[in-house]
Amino acid sequence: MSKILNNPYIAVLKLVRIENLIMIALTQYFLRYFVLQKVLSDHDLNLFVNDRFFGVLVFSTILIAAAGYVINDYFDVKTDLINHPDTVVLDKVIKRRIAIIMHLTFTIAGLLLGVWCSLKAGYLRLSIFHFSAAALLWFYSTNLKKSLLIGNIVVSILTAAVSFIPLVYEIGLMEKLIPDFNAIHSIAILKSFKVILIFSIFAFLTSLAREILKDIEDFEGDKQTGGATLPIKWGKPFAKMTAFFILLIVTILLMFVVYNTFKANRIIMSIQIIYISTLLISPLLLLEFLLIKAKSSLQFKRLSLLLKVIMLFGLSFSIIYFYY
């Protein structure tokens, strides 16, 4: 283990996957301020969820996600000791009992904040999103993680669902605060849904491909601990080609976005087209090329990291959407 992970504070940040939590927060903030705000302003409307309320909502999401990461590592220590012996912090820096306490604390706090947000919005049923996420993360860690594709799909659905949380609460407050809810509001909601759906589909597919790459990377540990992941059941070559075709679908969909953008604006070198072509399509094509050649666990780890960067670029397109 590296010396830096011996620091208990660093170990906690490692355990809760701080970089992923930041990504979750950025996703919600970017889609709120760069997508929702733009669409609503285009229809002469303002955001109905205030900044403080939204901050609590994001914090609830982050706490539930952090709880999921902790319990995932709790049940996956044996596998991690085989696949990543130098980065395991449970049982070395953080005791398992402390991990369970962290999981329960994060989960309860996240759910309470989620209930508060749903009550504040006037729709208690919105809290079902928070409870469903917490339940799925627990069930994923205990039963689904090493299953054939189901665990991968669950994680990808949760990743995509993060994109819709700002919209769901915005709709809730809009219906509550506007007595004369009319066609303009419905059109704004529909436009917001369509745009966020594009980001959500991108998040789902790239996350699914990345989960498969991680399964290939963790093949040995998963196999020794009784896993039934895609590369274990159907072989690494099949898993690799599955990830490849998912990424190819993403690339083709992005090409359709470029085509439709050109069709709408009649400008070949627009900022949107340049961004998508250089920071999304080109890296994806490179990733697909490298994926075909990849063989070692280290290579798949690097590809997974590259895909994570591409996912960040995909999210950052919301900034381009806002300004251009």
For each residue, the residues with C-beta under 8 A, 3 or more apart:
1: 5 6 85 86 87 88 89 92 93
2: 5 6 86 87
3: 6
4: 7 10
5: 1 2 10 11 14 87 89 93
6: 1 2 3 10 11 93
7: 4 10 11 93
8: 11 12 93 94
9: 12 13
10: 4 5 6 7 13 14
11: 5 6 7 8 14 15 89 93 94
12: 8 9 15 16 94 102
13: 9 10 16 18
14: 5 10 11 17 18 87 89
15: 11 12 69 70 73 89 90 94 99 102
16: 12 13 21 66 69 70 102 106
17: 14 20 21 66 69
18: 13 14 21 22
19: 22 23
20: 17 23 24 65 69
21: 16 17 18 24 25 62 65 66
22: 18 19 25 26
23: 19 20 26 27 311 312 315
24: 20 21 27 28 58 61 62 65 162
25: 21 22 28 29 58 61 62
26: 22 23 29 30 312 315
27: 23 24 30 31 162 163 203 315
28: 24 25 31 32 54 57 58 61 162 163 165 166
29: 25 26 32 33 58
30: 26 27 33 34 35 315 316 318 319
31: 27 28 34 35 36 163 166 167 196 199 318
32: 28 29 35 36 37 47 49 54 166 170
33: 29 30 36 37 322
34: 30 31 37 38 318 319 321 322
35: 30 31 32 38 39 192 195 196 199 318 321 322
36: 31 32 33 39 40 47 166 167 170 192 196
37: 32 33 34 40 41 47 322
38: 34 35 41 42 321 322
39: 35 36 42 43 188 191 192 195
40: 36 37 43 45 46 47 170 188 192
41: 37 38 44 45 46
42: 38 39 188 191
43: 39 40 184 185 187 188 191
44: 41 184
45: 40 41 184 185 188
46: 40 41
47: 32 36 37 40 50 170
48: 170 173 174 177
49: 32 53 54 57 121 166 169 170 173
50: 47 53 54
51: 54 55
52: 55 56
53: 49 50 56 57 117 120 169
54: 28 32 49 50 51 57 58 166 169
55: 51 52 58 59
56: 52 53 59 60 113 116 117
57: 28 49 53 54 60 61 113 114 117 165 166 169
58: 24 25 28 29 54 55 61 62
59: 55 56 62 63 110 113
60: 56 57 63 64 110 111 113 114 117 130
61: 24 25 28 57 58 64 65 110 130 133 162 165
62: 21 24 25 58 59 65 66 110
63: 59 60 66 67 106 107 109 110 113
64: 60 61 67 68 106 107 110 111 114 130 133 134 137
65: 20 21 24 61 62 68 69 133 137
66: 16 17 21 62 63 69 70 106 110
67: 63 64 70 71 102 103 104 106 107 110 134 137
68: 64 65 71 72 133 134 137 138 140 141
69: 15 16 17 20 65 66 72 73
70: 15 16 66 67 73 74 99 102 103 106
71: 67 68 74 75 99 103 137 138 141 142
72: 68 69 75 76 137 140 141 145
73: 15 69 70 76 77 80 88 89 90 99
74: 70 71 77 90 96 99 100 103 141
75: 71 72 141 142 145
76: 72 73 79 80 141 145
77: 73 74 80 81 88 90 91 96
78: 81 82 221 225
79: 76 82 83 146 218 221 222 224 225 227
80: 73 76 77 83 84 85 87 88 90 221
81: 77 78 84 85 88 221
82: 78 79 85 220 221 224 225
83: 79 80 217 218 220 221 222 297
84: 80 81 87 88
85: 1 80 81 82 88
86: 1 2
87: 1 2 5 14 80 84
88: 1 73 77 80 81 84 85 91 92
89: 1 5 11 14 15 73 92 93 94
90: 15 73 74 77 80 93 94 95 96 99
91: 77 88 94 95 96
92: 1 88 89
93: 1 5 6 7 8 11 89 90
94: 8 11 12 15 89 90 91 98 99
95: 90 91 98 99
96: 74 77 90 91 99 100
97: 100 101
98: 94 95 101 102
99: 15 70 71 73 74 90 94 95 96 102 103
100: 74 96 97 103 104
101: 97 98 104 105
102: 12 15 16 67 70 98 99 105 106
103: 67 70 71 74 99 100 106 107
104: 67 100 101 107 108
105: 101 102 108 109
106: 16 63 64 66 67 70 102 103 109 110
107: 63 64 67 103 104 110 111 134
108: 104 105 111 112
109: 63 105 106 112 113
110: 59 60 61 62 63 64 66 67 106 107 113 114 130 134
111: 60 64 107 108 114 115 127 130 131 134
112: 108 109 115 116
113: 56 57 59 60 63 109 110 116 117
114: 57 60 64 110 111 117 118 127 129 130 131
115: 111 112 118 119 124 127 130
116: 56 112 113 119 120
117: 53 56 57 60 113 114 120 121 126 127 169
118: 114 115 121 123 124 125 126 127 130 172
119: 115 116 122 124
120: 53 116 117
121: 49 117 118 126 169 172 173 176
122: 119 172 173 176
123: 118 126 172 176
124: 115 118 119 127
125: 118 128
126: 117 118 121 123 129 168 169 172
127: 111 114 115 117 118 124 130 131
128: 125 131 132
129: 114 126 132 133 161 165 168
130: 60 61 64 110 111 114 115 118 127 133 134
131: 111 114 127 128 134 135
132: 128 129 135 136
133: 61 64 65 68 129 130 136 137 158 161
134: 64 67 68 107 110 111 130 131 137 138
135: 131 132 138 139
136: 132 133 139 140 154 158
137: 64 65 67 68 71 72 133 134 140 141 158
138: 68 71 134 135 141 142
139: 135 136 142 143 144 154
140: 68 72 136 137 143 144 145 151 154 155
141: 68 71 72 74 75 76 137 138 144 145
142: 71 75 138 139
143: 139 140 147
144: 139 140 141 147 150 151 154
145: 72 75 76 140 141 151
146: 79 151 222 225 226 227 228 229
147: 143 144 150 151 228 229
148: 228 229 230 233
149: 152 153 230
150: 144 147 153 154
151: 140 144 145 146 147 154 155 211 229
152: 149 155 156 208 211 212 215 230
153: 149 150 156 157 208
154: 136 139 140 144 150 151 157 158
155: 140 151 152 158 159 207 211
156: 152 153 159 160 203 204 205 207 208 211
157: 153 154 160 161 204
158: 133 136 137 154 155 161 162
159: 155 156 162 203 204 207
160: 156 157 163 164 200 201 203 204 207
161: 129 133 157 158 164 165 200
162: 24 27 28 61 158 159 165 203
163: 27 28 31 160 166 167 196 199 200 203
164: 160 161 167 168 196 200
165: 28 57 61 129 161 162 168 169
166: 28 31 32 36 49 54 57 163 169 170
167: 31 36 163 164 170 171 189 192 193 196
168: 126 129 164 165 171 172
169: 49 53 54 57 117 121 126 165 166 172 173
170: 32 36 40 47 48 49 166 167 173 174 192
171: 167 168 174 175 189
172: 118 121 122 123 126 168 169 175 176
173: 48 49 121 122 169 170 176 177
174: 48 170 171 177 178 181 185 189
175: 171 172 178 181
176: 121 122 123 172 173
177: 48 173 174
178: 174 175 181 185
179:
180:
181: 174 175 178 185 186
182: 185 186
183: 186 187
184: 43 44 45 187 188
185: 43 45 174 178 181 182 188 189
186: 181 182 183 189 190
187: 43 183 184 190 191
188: 39 40 42 43 45 184 185 191 192
189: 167 171 174 185 186 192 193
190: 186 187 193 194
191: 39 42 43 187 188 194 195
192: 35 36 39 40 167 170 188 189 195 196
193: 167 189 190 196 197
194: 190 191 197 198
195: 35 39 191 192 198 199 321
196: 31 35 36 163 164 167 192 193 199 200
197: 193 194 200 201
198: 194 195 201 202 257
199: 31 35 163 195 196 202 203 314 315 317 318
200: 160 161 163 164 196 197 203 204
201: 160 197 198 204 205 253
202: 198 199 205 206 250 253 254 311 314
203: 27 156 159 160 162 163 199 200 206 207 311 314 315
204: 156 157 159 160 200 201 207 208
205: 156 201 202 208 209 246 247 249 250 253
206: 202 203 209 210 247 250 307 310 311 314
207: 155 156 159 160 203 204 210 211 311
208: 152 153 156 204 205 211 212 246
209: 205 206 212 213 243 246 247 250 307
210: 206 207 213 214 304 307 308 311
211: 151 152 155 156 207 208 214 215
212: 152 208 209 215 216 230 231 239 242 243 246
213: 209 210 216 217 243 291 300 303 304 307
214: 210 211 217 218 300 304
215: 152 211 212 218 219 222 229 230 231 232 239
216: 212 213 219 231 236 239 240 243 297 300
217: 83 213 214 297 300 301 304
218: 79 83 214 215 221 222 229 297
219: 215 216 222 223 229 231 232 236 297
220: 82 83 223 224 297
221: 78 79 80 81 82 83 218 224 225 227
222: 79 83 146 215 218 219 225 227 229 232
223: 219 220 227 232
224: 79 82 220 221
225: 78 79 82 146 221 222
226: 146
227: 79 146 221 222 223 232
228: 146 147 148 232 233
229: 146 147 148 151 215 218 219 222 232 233 239
230: 148 149 152 212 215 233 234 238 239 242
231: 212 215 216 219 234 235 236 238 239 240
232: 215 219 222 223 227 228 229
233: 148 228 229 230
234: 230 231 238 239
235: 231 238 239
236: 216 219 231 239 240
237: 240 241
238: 230 231 234 235 241 242
239: 212 215 216 229 230 231 234 235 236 242 243
240: 216 231 236 237 243 244 291 292 294
241: 237 238 244 245
242: 212 230 238 239 245 246
243: 209 212 213 216 239 240 246 247 291
244: 240 241 247 248 288 291 292
245: 241 242 248 249
246: 205 208 209 212 242 243 249 250
247: 205 206 209 243 244 250 251 284 287 288 291 307
248: 244 245 251 252 288
249: 205 245 246 252 253
250: 202 205 206 209 246 247 253 254 284
251: 247 248 254 255 281 284 285 288
252: 248 249 255 256
253: 201 202 205 249 250 256 257
254: 202 250 251 257 258 276 280 281 284
255: 251 252 258 259 281
256: 252 253 259 260
257: 198 253 254 260 261 276
258: 254 255 261 262 273 276 277 281
259: 255 256 262 263
260: 256 257 263 264
261: 257 258 264 265 270 272 273 276
262: 258 259 265 266 267 268 270 273
263: 259 260 266
264: 260 261
265: 261 262 270 272
266: 262 263
267: 262 270 273
268: 262 273
269: 273 274
270: 261 262 265 267 273 274 324
271: 274 275 320 323 324
272: 261 265 275 276 317 320 321 324
273: 258 261 262 267 268 269 270 276 277
274: 269 270 271 277 278
275: 271 272 278 279 280 317 320
276: 254 257 258 261 272 273 279 280 281 317
277: 258 273 274 280 281 282
278: 274 275 281 282
279: 275 276 282 283 313 316
280: 254 275 276 277 283 284 310 313 314 317
281: 251 254 255 258 276 277 278 284 285
282: 277 278 279 285 286
283: 279 280 286 287 306 309 310 313
284: 247 250 251 254 280 281 287 288 310
285: 251 281 282 288 289
286: 282 283 289 290 306
287: 247 283 284 290 291 303 306 307 310
288: 244 247 248 251 284 285 291 292
289: 285 286 292 293
290: 286 287 293 294 299 303 306
291: 213 240 243 244 247 287 288 294 303
292: 240 244 288 289
293: 289 290 299
294: 240 290 291 299 300 303
295: 299
296: 299 300
297: 83 216 217 218 219 220 300 301
298: 301 302
299: 290 293 294 295 296 302 303
300: 213 214 216 217 294 296 297 303 304
301: 217 297 298 304 305
302: 298 299 305 306
303: 213 287 290 291 294 299 300 306 307
304: 210 213 214 217 300 301 307 308
305: 301 302 308 309
306: 283 286 287 290 302 303 309 310
307: 206 209 210 213 247 287 303 304 310 311
308: 210 304 305 311 312
309: 283 305 306 312 313
310: 206 280 283 284 287 306 307 313 314
311: 23 202 203 206 207 210 307 308 314 315
312: 23 26 308 309 315 316
313: 279 280 283 309 310 316 317
314: 199 202 203 206 280 310 311 317
315: 23 26 27 30 199 203 311 312 318
316: 30 279 312 313 319 320
317: 199 272 275 276 280 313 314 320 321
318: 30 31 34 35 199 315 321 322
319: 30 34 316 322 323
320: 271 272 275 316 317 323 324
321: 34 35 38 195 272 317 318 324
322: 33 34 35 37 38 318 319
323: 271 319 320
324: 270 271 272 320 321
